[in-house]
Amino acid sequence: MSFNYDSEAKKIAPIFDLIIAAIEKFPPDGWTPQNISHTIKFNQEMKEDILNPPTQFRTAASLKITKNNILNMFQESTGKHVEFFWEQVEKNGLSEEVVRTNPIDKILKKGKIANAAEYELAIACRKQGKLDDKQLASLDEYIEKFEQKKKGQKE
């Protein structure tokens, strides 16, 4: 089956509308009106860009990169905006186009917290109480090791 940029872009384009709806309905904690309007404008522009890109960007790789970039916040964050977004993905039949990954599973699988973003995610996940005792014990260990590593770098 050959790649058709226009049909693939049209499958991804509604994702931008869901992002905008999620941010408008449930702005992330600490966001200012400027953060919200910037994010809305950015996603409107991105949607337009993938539907009408310059010729050199009409590739499968370009679409994949764009999709990964725009979903980063919803794969690696928590909050009402994230849950609302994924509910809307399901409700709008976009589950095949957008697959939710669990970054905590990645942390547990590799056995460590690699950076500040993963650390923040681990702390948030820990507070949610969605892990079993074994997962929680492992995550606590990784959090402690990460904090010790950071403390050692400051001294």
C-alpha positions as CSV (number, residue, x, y, z in Angstrom):
1,M,0.0,0.0,0.0
2,S,1.5,3.3,-1.0
3,F,1.7,6.3,1.3
4,N,-0.8,9.2,0.6
5,Y,0.3,12.3,2.5
6,D,-3.1,14.1,2.2
7,S,-5.2,11.2,3.6
8,E,-2.7,10.5,6.4
9,A,-2.6,14.3,7.3
10,K,-6.4,14.4,7.4
11,K,-6.4,11.5,9.9
12,I,-4.0,13.4,12.2
13,A,-5.5,16.9,11.9
14,P,-8.4,16.4,14.3
15,I,-5.8,15.7,17.1
16,F,-5.0,19.4,17.1
17,D,-8.6,20.3,17.7
18,L,-8.7,17.9,20.7
19,I,-5.6,19.4,22.1
20,I,-7.1,22.9,21.8
21,A,-10.4,21.7,23.5
22,A,-8.5,20.1,26.3
23,I,-6.4,23.2,27.0
24,E,-9.4,25.5,26.8
25,K,-11.6,23.3,29.0
26,F,-8.9,22.3,31.6
27,P,-5.9,24.6,31.5
28,P,-2.9,22.9,33.1
29,D,-2.1,24.1,36.6
30,G,0.0,27.2,36.7
31,W,-0.7,28.2,33.1
32,T,-1.3,31.9,32.4
33,P,-3.8,33.2,29.8
34,Q,-0.8,33.9,27.7
35,N,0.3,30.2,27.9
36,I,-3.1,29.1,26.9
37,S,-3.5,31.5,24.0
38,H,0.0,30.7,22.7
39,T,-0.7,26.9,22.9
40,I,-4.0,27.3,21.0
41,K,-2.4,29.5,18.3
42,F,0.5,27.1,18.0
43,N,-1.8,24.1,17.5
44,Q,-4.0,25.9,15.0
45,E,-0.8,26.8,13.0
46,M,0.5,23.2,13.3
47,K,-2.8,21.8,12.0
48,E,-2.6,24.2,9.0
49,D,1.0,23.3,8.4
50,I,0.4,19.6,8.2
51,L,-2.6,20.0,5.9
52,N,-0.7,22.4,3.6
53,P,3.0,21.8,4.0
54,P,5.8,22.8,1.6
55,T,6.6,19.9,-0.8
56,Q,9.7,18.9,1.1
57,F,7.7,18.1,4.2
58,R,5.0,16.0,2.6
59,T,6.6,12.8,3.9
60,A,5.6,10.0,6.3
61,A,8.6,10.9,8.5
62,S,7.5,14.5,8.8
63,L,4.0,13.4,9.9
64,K,5.4,11.0,12.4
65,I,7.7,13.6,13.9
66,T,4.9,16.1,14.1
67,K,2.6,13.6,15.7
68,N,5.2,12.6,18.3
69,N,6.0,16.2,19.1
70,I,2.4,17.3,19.6
71,L,1.5,14.3,21.7
72,N,4.5,14.6,24.0
73,M,2.6,16.7,26.6
74,F,-0.2,14.2,26.7
75,Q,2.0,11.1,26.9
76,E,4.3,12.5,29.7
77,S,2.0,14.7,31.7
78,T,-0.9,14.3,34.1
79,G,-4.0,16.3,34.9
80,K,-7.5,16.9,33.9
81,H,-6.5,18.2,30.5
82,V,-4.6,15.0,29.8
83,E,-7.5,12.7,30.9
84,F,-10.0,14.8,28.9
85,F,-7.7,14.6,25.8
86,W,-7.5,10.8,25.9
87,E,-11.3,10.5,26.5
88,Q,-11.9,12.6,23.4
89,V,-9.4,10.6,21.4
90,E,-11.4,7.5,22.2
91,K,-14.8,9.2,21.8
92,N,-13.8,10.5,18.3
93,G,-12.5,7.2,17.1
94,L,-8.8,8.3,16.9
95,S,-7.4,5.5,19.0
96,E,-5.7,3.9,15.9
97,E,-4.0,7.2,15.0
98,V,-3.0,8.1,18.6
99,V,-1.8,5.4,20.9
100,R,-1.4,6.3,24.6
101,T,1.8,5.0,26.1
102,N,2.5,4.8,29.8
103,P,5.8,6.5,30.6
104,I,5.8,5.0,34.1
105,D,6.0,1.5,32.5
106,K,9.1,2.7,30.6
107,I,10.7,3.9,33.9
108,L,9.8,0.6,35.6
109,K,11.1,-1.4,32.7
110,K,14.5,0.3,32.5
111,G,14.9,0.5,36.2
112,K,15.7,4.1,36.7
113,I,14.6,7.7,36.3
114,A,16.7,9.3,33.6
115,N,15.9,13.0,33.8
116,A,13.9,15.7,35.5
117,A,10.8,15.2,33.3
118,E,10.7,11.5,34.3
119,Y,11.2,12.5,37.9
120,E,8.2,14.9,37.9
121,L,6.1,12.2,36.2
122,A,7.1,9.6,38.8
123,I,6.2,12.0,41.7
124,A,2.8,12.8,40.1
125,C,2.1,9.1,39.4
126,R,3.1,8.1,42.9
127,K,0.5,10.6,44.3
128,Q,-2.3,9.2,42.1
129,G,-2.2,5.8,43.8
130,K,-2.6,3.7,40.7
131,L,0.4,1.5,41.2
132,D,0.5,-1.9,42.9
133,D,2.8,-2.4,45.9
134,K,5.7,-3.9,43.9
135,Q,5.6,-1.1,41.3
136,L,5.3,1.5,44.1
137,A,8.3,0.1,45.9
138,S,10.4,0.1,42.7
139,L,9.3,3.6,41.8
140,D,10.2,4.8,45.3
141,E,13.7,3.3,44.9
142,Y,14.2,5.0,41.6
143,I,13.0,8.3,43.0
144,E,15.4,8.0,45.9
145,K,18.3,7.2,43.6
146,F,17.5,10.1,41.3
147,E,17.3,12.5,44.3
148,Q,20.6,11.2,45.7
149,K,22.3,11.6,42.3
150,K,21.0,15.2,41.9
151,K,22.0,16.0,45.5
152,G,25.5,14.7,44.7
153,Q,25.8,16.9,41.7
154,K,25.0,20.0,43.7
155,E,27.7,19.4,46.3
